[in-house]
Amino acid sequence: MPRILVVGGTGLAGRAITAEAVARGHDVVVASRRVPDDDSPAFVPGADYRTVDIVIGDGLEEALEGVDVLVDASNGVGRASSHVFASGSQNLLHTAARFGVHRAVLLSIVNVDLSAYPYYRAKALQERSYQESPLETRIVRTTQFHDFVGGLLRRGSRLGFVPAPTGISFQPIAVSDVADALVDAAEGSGTADSTRTIGGPEVLTARELAEQWKSATGARRPIIGIRMPGPLGAAWRAGENLVPEGAIDGLGFADWLTLPAV
Ligand SMILES: NC(=O)c1ccc[n+]([C@@H]2O[C@H](COP(=O)([O-])OP(=O)(O)OC[C@H]3O[C@@H](n4cnc5c(N)ncnc54)[C@H](OP(=O)(O)O)[C@@H]3O)[C@@H](O)[C@H]2O)c1
């Protein structure tokens, strides 16, 4: 079984990827700046945790020792996103090439290259680093995670109403389904140097998702339509976050809402 390094393997998607790779019997190393305690929800028994900062490069060489495949599920918030996606990815890919890593798999976002939203622009540059890398690469682009849509509704409802952006639909996907696709790619499924695009099983309007969320959580606040500003709102109104042709037969939003951790 190949040795897999999951960069950002303590994050939301990364820990699901780590759990899936361990469950399939791989030798898994996780790289992140903080190593989780073994009673943390981010800790996956059977994985080997290393303290690594891909932006600065600390710990990277040690973590890449003996690695065959890397899976990149790192992320950055605000200005950190451009550091992680630009210099972080470059450091990671150059060091991986020096250490003889064979394959690199990147978790990305559908149509990320179409929007002027700064986070998406940084992410599109990250994709380009992978495409130009001498390693065999696979990019898996996915729609928004259920957790992301649920988080928007939960945070928005603190304003006194449940916000439903008008003219916008989502096709949310479970991170467990994302993890399946990433580990398939890590194992070499699909074509070398290709991009696979996947989305959740159904496209629903923001209002339909808000209704499902209200009925699952018991929230009583009214659903109010809002106009989402900026380039992200424009991209979503144009349907750039949807890939009906890439819908997988996975866990839908309503079923995800019934899971205990939600
Ligand atoms: N959210 C969505 O709906 C969605 C949809 C499609 C694709 N994606 C993509 O999926 C990826 C993962 O997203 P997520 O929400 O799962 O991320 P997340 O929960 O924010 O986790 C980010 C991970 O990256 C690590 N990290 C951050 N900076 C680092 C650094 N300098 N060096 C090493 N590790 C670092 C974090 O650990 P430390 O902080 O301890 O370093 C953590 O393990 C992102 O690239 C995102 O664009 C997200």
PDBQT file of the ligand as one rigid body, heavy atoms in Angstrom, charges set to zero:
ROOT
HETATM    1  N1  LIG A 301     -15.818  24.496   1.977  1.00  0.00    +0.000 N 
HETATM    2  C1  LIG A 301     -16.285  24.084   0.798  1.00  0.00    +0.000 C 
HETATM    3  O1  LIG A 301     -17.500  24.072   0.567  1.00  0.00    +0.000 OA
HETATM    4  C2  LIG A 301     -15.300  23.614  -0.268  1.00  0.00    +0.000 A 
HETATM    5  C3  LIG A 301     -15.796  23.104  -1.480  1.00  0.00    +0.000 A 
HETATM    6  C4  LIG A 301     -14.886  22.642  -2.435  1.00  0.00    +0.000 A 
HETATM    7  C5  LIG A 301     -13.515  22.680  -2.182  1.00  0.00    +0.000 A 
HETATM    8  N2  LIG A 301     -13.077  23.219  -0.995  1.00  0.00    +0.000 N 
HETATM    9  C6  LIG A 301     -11.627  23.259  -0.765  1.00  0.00    +0.000 C 
HETATM   10  O2  LIG A 301     -11.299  22.244   0.164  1.00  0.00    +0.000 OA
HETATM   11  C7  LIG A 301     -10.079  22.586   0.833  1.00  0.00    +0.000 C 
HETATM   12  C8  LIG A 301     -10.216  22.236   2.303  1.00  0.00    +0.000 C 
HETATM   13  O3  LIG A 301     -11.239  23.034   2.858  1.00  0.00    +0.000 OA
HETATM   14  P1  LIG A 301     -11.701  22.793   4.377  1.00  0.00    +0.000 P 
HETATM   15  O4  LIG A 301     -12.890  23.646   4.599  1.00  0.00    +0.000 OA
HETATM   16  O5  LIG A 301     -11.738  21.336   4.656  1.00  0.00    +0.000 OA
HETATM   17  O6  LIG A 301     -10.441  23.445   5.132  1.00  0.00    +0.000 OA
HETATM   18  P2  LIG A 301     -10.251  23.695   6.707  1.00  0.00    +0.000 P 
HETATM   19  O7  LIG A 301     -11.268  22.975   7.502  1.00  0.00    +0.000 OA
HETATM   20  O8  LIG A 301     -10.107  25.174   6.895  1.00  0.00    +0.000 OA
HETATM   21  O9  LIG A 301      -8.829  22.991   6.994  1.00  0.00    +0.000 OA
HETATM   22  C9  LIG A 301      -7.654  23.536   6.494  1.00  0.00    +0.000 C 
HETATM   23  C10 LIG A 301      -6.501  22.614   6.813  1.00  0.00    +0.000 C 
HETATM   24  O10 LIG A 301      -5.288  23.213   6.287  1.00  0.00    +0.000 OA
HETATM   25  C11 LIG A 301      -4.311  23.245   7.331  1.00  0.00    +0.000 C 
HETATM   26  N3  LIG A 301      -3.406  24.361   7.075  1.00  0.00    +0.000 N 
HETATM   27  C12 LIG A 301      -3.710  25.675   6.980  1.00  0.00    +0.000 A 
HETATM   28  N4  LIG A 301      -2.617  26.400   6.754  1.00  0.00    +0.000 NA
HETATM   29  C13 LIG A 301      -1.574  25.517   6.705  1.00  0.00    +0.000 A 
HETATM   30  C14 LIG A 301      -0.183  25.657   6.513  1.00  0.00    +0.000 A 
HETATM   31  N5  LIG A 301       0.408  26.857   6.329  1.00  0.00    +0.000 N 
HETATM   32  N6  LIG A 301       0.593  24.537   6.532  1.00  0.00    +0.000 NA
HETATM   33  C15 LIG A 301       0.030  23.308   6.720  1.00  0.00    +0.000 A 
HETATM   34  N7  LIG A 301      -1.288  23.127   6.898  1.00  0.00    +0.000 NA
HETATM   35  C16 LIG A 301      -2.083  24.218   6.902  1.00  0.00    +0.000 A 
HETATM   36  C17 LIG A 301      -5.139  23.398   8.606  1.00  0.00    +0.000 C 
HETATM   37  O11 LIG A 301      -4.457  23.002   9.778  1.00  0.00    +0.000 OA
HETATM   38  P3  LIG A 301      -3.626  24.089  10.678  1.00  0.00    +0.000 P 
HETATM   39  O12 LIG A 301      -4.463  25.322  10.759  1.00  0.00    +0.000 OA
HETATM   40  O13 LIG A 301      -3.386  23.385  11.985  1.00  0.00    +0.000 OA
HETATM   41  O14 LIG A 301      -2.362  24.300   9.935  1.00  0.00    +0.000 OA
HETATM   42  C18 LIG A 301      -6.266  22.397   8.301  1.00  0.00    +0.000 C 
HETATM   43  O15 LIG A 301      -5.809  21.077   8.516  1.00  0.00    +0.000 OA
HETATM   44  C19 LIG A 301      -9.840  24.087   0.545  1.00  0.00    +0.000 C 
HETATM   45  O16 LIG A 301      -8.757  24.235  -0.326  1.00  0.00    +0.000 OA
HETATM   46  C20 LIG A 301     -11.133  24.547  -0.115  1.00  0.00    +0.000 C 
HETATM   47  O17 LIG A 301     -10.915  25.534  -1.096  1.00  0.00    +0.000 OA
HETATM   48  C21 LIG A 301     -13.921  23.654  -0.034  1.00  0.00    +0.000 A 
ENDROOT
TORSDOF 0
